[in-house]
Amino acid sequence: DAYDASRHRYDHHQISFDERFSEKYTIKMSSCGLIFKHFHERLLEKYGLYLDSKYYNFMVDEIYASYFLYADGMDNGIDIFDNSIAVRTFSNVMYELAKLNSNYNDGFYEALSVVSKDLEQFLTFKIKYWLPSLEILVSEMEKQSGDIFFTKQNDFSTETAFVAEKILNKDFKFAVCEVESNNFRIYAFQVERYKFKSKIALRKEWRGLRGAELKNVSKIEGCVFVHATGFTGGNETLKGAIKMCNGSLGYI
């Protein structure tokens, strides 16, 4: 057989091969996805992610979709710009790998080093930094409701918050976090994970304004700034930040 994991046969080139990582994916696996599917437990243990983790299955899928899916799609001739694959750093790595084709022998080992370093950096970030941040956000979100989410994380990430929101089936419009004393940052929640479009942006007439000019236009004390696209802004007080959110939601 071309593909028989029990005998460690992972030939994905045969016409009979039609395996996906899971039922949710439409793209066939290449050797990249195949090896991750059958050996991810051993790989992830090296980075401190074990089977008994609450988010283990979630992270296996997250890592595949964020990293290995790109390689599977490329090997199968899938256009990354049809929105079925999220562009990630690995797509940039491929440009570096292409330059190594001139000397096949030396180039192979250099390419292996490039990919190994990229994968190590990705898994280190995803498991040791991204996952703990996600766990904190989920813990905070499950205790809250309404349109405005409050967090104490001063390194708030809209992308991570989008994932946490989907896990809990919430529908927040804005996040407010205390970056430091007298500095409250507002972030609009995204419509899609990898796109900048906000569900509801901060009010149009405030966008691109700062300080006194913004205070005069908004009639809200403590305003610091609103980004030109309205996806983020700031206020000196929590009360002021909430007013900016409510004003954008049409409540005041």
Backbone torsions as a table, in degrees:
resi	resn	phi	psi	omega
1	ASP	NA	147.7	178.5
2	ALA	-71.7	-33.8	-178.0
3	TYR	-131.3	112.6	178.6
4	ASP	-151.0	97.2	-175.5
5	ALA	-62.2	-30.6	-179.0
6	SER	-64.6	-23.8	178.1
7	ARG	-112.2	12.1	179.4
8	HIS	57.2	44.8	173.7
9	ARG	-106.3	117.9	-173.8
10	TYR	-128.2	44.1	179.3
11	ASP	-83.1	110.5	-177.6
12	HIS	-97.9	4.7	-175.8
13	HIS	-85.5	-17.7	-176.4
14	GLN	-72.0	148.5	-177.7
15	ILE	-62.1	-24.9	-178.2
16	SER	-77.2	-13.8	-177.6
17	PHE	-79.0	125.5	-178.9
18	ASP	-148.5	43.5	-174.7
19	GLU	-95.6	138.1	174.0
20	ARG	-109.1	161.8	178.9
21	PHE	-62.5	-40.3	173.3
22	SER	-157.6	176.4	-176.1
23	GLU	-64.9	-21.9	-177.0
24	LYS	-75.0	-13.8	-176.2
25	TYR	-102.7	145.1	178.7
26	THR	-102.3	-13.0	-177.5
27	ILE	-90.5	130.6	177.8
28	LYS	-67.3	150.4	176.7
29	MET	-76.3	150.3	167.9
30	SER	-105.8	-168.5	177.8
31	SER	-59.6	-31.2	-178.8
32	CYS	-61.8	-55.7	179.7
33	GLY	-65.1	-36.5	-179.7
34	LEU	-62.2	-47.9	-179.2
35	ILE	-64.6	-40.6	178.1
36	PHE	-64.7	-41.1	-178.8
37	LYS	-60.0	-42.4	-173.2
38	HIS	-93.5	-13.8	-177.3
39	PHE	-128.1	12.6	-176.2
40	HIS	-63.8	-30.4	-179.0
41	GLU	-60.9	-45.9	179.5
42	ARG	-67.2	-38.3	-179.8
43	LEU	-66.3	-49.2	-174.4
44	LEU	-69.6	-27.4	176.1
45	GLU	-59.9	-32.8	-179.7
46	LYS	-65.2	-19.9	-179.3
47	TYR	-108.9	11.3	174.7
48	GLY	85.7	15.0	177.6
49	LEU	-106.3	116.7	-173.9
50	TYR	-116.7	165.3	-176.6
51	LEU	-57.4	-30.3	-177.1
52	ASP	-83.3	2.1	176.8
53	SER	-67.4	138.4	178.8
54	LYS	-56.6	-32.8	-175.1
55	TYR	-105.7	18.6	-174.0
56	TYR	-58.0	-57.2	-177.8
57	ASN	-62.5	-37.8	177.2
58	PHE	-60.8	-44.2	-177.4
59	MET	-70.7	-34.3	176.4
60	VAL	-59.4	-46.6	179.3
61	ASP	-68.0	-40.5	179.6
62	GLU	-61.2	-44.2	-179.7
63	ILE	-67.8	-41.2	177.5
64	TYR	-61.8	-49.8	-176.4
65	ALA	-65.2	-33.4	-175.6
66	SER	-86.1	-18.7	-174.3
67	TYR	-130.6	-60.9	-171.7
68	PHE	-75.4	-27.0	180.0
69	LEU	-60.1	-36.4	179.5
70	TYR	-60.0	-45.6	-179.5
71	ALA	-64.8	-40.2	177.3
72	ASP	-62.4	-43.2	180.0
73	GLY	-64.9	-43.0	180.0
74	MET	-63.1	-43.0	-178.4
75	ASP	-67.7	-23.7	179.0
76	ASN	-100.0	7.2	176.1
77	GLY	73.0	33.6	179.9
78	ILE	-93.8	132.4	179.6
79	ASP	-73.4	122.0	-178.5
80	ILE	-69.7	-14.8	-176.1
81	PHE	-93.1	12.8	176.1
82	ASP	-93.0	13.0	177.2
83	ASN	72.9	5.1	177.7
84	SER	-86.3	-17.0	179.6
85	ILE	-129.5	132.4	177.6
86	ALA	-82.8	130.1	178.8
87	VAL	-70.7	131.0	-179.0
88	ARG	-133.9	-178.8	-177.4
89	THR	-59.2	-27.8	-178.3
90	PHE	-60.0	-30.5	178.7
91	SER	-65.0	-32.3	176.4
92	ASN	-74.2	-34.3	178.5
93	VAL	-61.4	-34.8	-177.0
94	MET	-61.3	-31.4	177.0
95	TYR	-64.3	-42.2	178.9
96	GLU	-64.9	-38.1	-179.8
97	LEU	-66.4	-37.5	-178.0
98	ALA	-61.4	-30.5	-178.6
99	LYS	-72.8	-11.3	-177.0
100	LEU	-93.2	3.3	-175.5
101	ASN	-72.2	-16.7	-174.1
102	SER	-67.0	-34.0	177.8
103	ASN	-121.2	97.2	-169.3
104	TYR	-60.9	-42.9	-175.5
105	ASN	-69.7	-57.4	179.1
106	ASP	-65.7	-38.0	-178.6
107	GLY	-61.7	-35.3	-179.6
108	PHE	-60.8	-46.8	-177.7
109	TYR	-70.2	-33.9	177.1
110	GLU	-69.1	-40.7	177.6
111	ALA	-63.3	-40.7	178.0
112	LEU	-60.4	-39.0	178.9
113	SER	-66.7	-41.5	179.9
114	VAL	-61.7	-48.6	-177.9
115	VAL	-67.6	-40.1	179.8
116	SER	-60.9	-43.5	179.5
117	LYS	-65.8	-41.5	179.7
118	ASP	-63.5	-44.8	179.9
119	LEU	-64.4	-41.6	179.1
120	GLU	-62.0	-44.1	179.2
121	GLN	-64.4	-41.0	-179.3
122	PHE	-64.1	-49.2	-177.7
123	LEU	-67.2	-36.8	177.2
124	THR	-61.4	-47.7	179.0
125	PHE	-64.2	-48.2	-173.3
126	LYS	-64.1	-41.4	-174.2
127	ILE	-89.9	-39.7	-174.0
128	LYS	-90.7	-19.2	-177.6
129	TYR	-123.3	-50.9	-176.6
130	TRP	-66.4	-47.5	-178.4
131	LEU	-62.2	-47.2	177.2
132	PRO	-58.9	-38.3	177.4
133	SER	-64.4	-41.6	177.9
134	LEU	-61.9	-43.4	-179.0
135	GLU	-61.6	-40.0	178.4
136	ILE	-65.1	-45.3	-179.7
137	LEU	-62.7	-42.5	178.5
138	VAL	-61.7	-43.5	179.6
139	SER	-61.3	-39.8	179.4
140	GLU	-73.0	-42.8	-175.8
141	MET	-66.3	-37.4	-175.4
142	GLU	-67.5	-13.7	178.1
143	LYS	-96.4	-1.1	-174.5
144	GLN	-123.0	160.8	176.0
145	SER	-148.7	178.1	-179.3
146	GLY	95.4	-163.0	-175.9
147	ASP	-93.7	-21.1	-174.8
148	ILE	-114.9	126.0	178.8
149	PHE	-103.5	132.3	-179.8
150	PHE	-109.1	131.6	-179.9
151	THR	-137.5	150.0	177.1
152	LYS	-95.4	0.5	179.3
153	GLN	-73.6	116.5	-179.8
154	ASN	-84.9	-4.8	174.7
155	ASP	-111.1	40.2	-176.1
156	PHE	-54.8	135.9	178.5
157	SER	-120.3	123.1	179.7
158	THR	-65.1	-32.9	179.5
159	GLU	-66.6	-45.3	178.9
160	THR	-66.8	-38.9	178.5
161	ALA	-63.3	-36.1	177.5
162	PHE	-60.1	-44.1	-179.6
163	VAL	-64.8	-45.5	179.6
164	ALA	-60.6	-41.4	179.5
165	GLU	-61.2	-41.8	-179.6
166	LYS	-69.0	-37.3	178.2
167	ILE	-58.7	-39.8	-176.0
168	LEU	-94.9	-2.7	-178.2
169	ASN	57.6	44.2	177.0
170	LYS	-96.5	172.9	179.7
171	ASP	-144.8	64.2	177.5
172	PHE	-76.7	152.2	177.3
173	LYS	-105.3	-37.1	-179.9
174	PHE	-135.1	151.3	171.5
175	ALA	-117.3	138.8	176.4
176	VAL	-122.4	125.1	179.0
177	CYS	-132.3	144.5	178.6
178	GLU	-86.8	103.9	-179.0
179	VAL	-71.1	-42.6	176.4
180	GLU	-163.3	178.3	-179.7
181	SER	-57.7	132.4	-179.2
182	ASN	61.6	32.5	178.7
183	ASN	-149.9	98.0	179.3
184	PHE	-110.3	124.4	-176.6
185	ARG	-101.3	138.8	178.5
186	ILE	-110.6	134.7	175.1
187	TYR	-129.3	135.0	174.6
188	ALA	-84.2	138.3	176.7
189	PHE	-72.5	144.1	-176.8
190	GLN	-81.5	154.3	173.9
191	VAL	-75.0	-41.7	178.1
192	GLU	-130.2	154.8	-171.9
193	ARG	-59.6	-47.3	-173.4
194	TYR	-103.5	22.9	179.1
195	LYS	-127.3	153.1	-175.1
196	PHE	-81.9	-16.5	-175.3
197	LYS	-58.5	129.1	-178.0
198	SER	-92.4	151.8	173.1
199	LYS	-60.3	-52.1	174.7
200	ILE	-141.1	120.4	179.2
201	ALA	-88.4	163.4	173.7
202	LEU	-62.3	151.6	-167.9
203	ARG	-51.2	139.9	-173.9
204	LYS	-58.0	-41.9	-176.4
205	GLU	-70.6	-10.5	178.2
206	TRP	-93.2	-18.5	-169.3
207	ARG	-64.3	133.5	179.4
208	GLY	83.4	0.8	-178.9
209	LEU	-98.7	158.5	-179.5
210	ARG	-141.6	160.6	169.2
211	GLY	48.3	-132.4	-174.3
212	ALA	-59.2	-39.5	180.0
213	GLU	-62.1	-42.2	179.5
214	LEU	-67.3	-40.2	178.0
215	LYS	-61.4	-42.0	-179.3
216	ASN	-65.1	-41.0	-178.2
217	VAL	-74.7	-41.8	-175.3
218	SER	-83.4	-23.3	-174.5
219	LYS	63.7	27.0	179.7
220	ILE	-118.3	126.1	-179.3
221	GLU	-70.5	147.7	173.2
222	GLY	83.5	3.9	-179.0
223	CYS	-62.5	135.1	179.3
224	VAL	-104.9	-51.7	179.5
225	PHE	-167.0	162.9	167.0
226	VAL	-135.5	129.0	-179.9
227	HIS	-61.6	152.1	-177.1
228	ALA	-58.8	-26.5	178.6
229	THR	-94.6	-10.2	178.1
230	GLY	82.3	8.2	-177.4
231	PHE	-81.7	-15.8	178.6
232	THR	-151.2	159.3	178.9
233	GLY	-164.1	-178.0	-178.3
234	GLY	-149.4	155.4	176.7
235	ASN	-146.2	154.9	-177.6
236	GLU	-74.6	-21.7	-176.8
237	THR	-129.9	157.4	176.4
238	LEU	-64.5	-41.2	179.2
239	LYS	-59.2	-43.3	179.4
240	GLY	-66.8	-40.0	178.9
241	ALA	-63.1	-41.2	178.2
242	ILE	-64.2	-39.6	177.7
243	LYS	-62.8	-38.7	178.3
244	MET	-64.6	-39.5	177.2
245	CYS	-66.2	-49.0	-178.4
246	ASN	-63.6	-36.1	177.1
247	GLY	-64.4	-36.5	178.9
248	SER	-74.7	-27.3	177.9
249	LEU	-82.5	-8.9	178.7
250	GLY	86.5	13.7	-178.9
251	TYR	-81.3	-22.8	178.4
252	ILE	-134.6	NA	NA
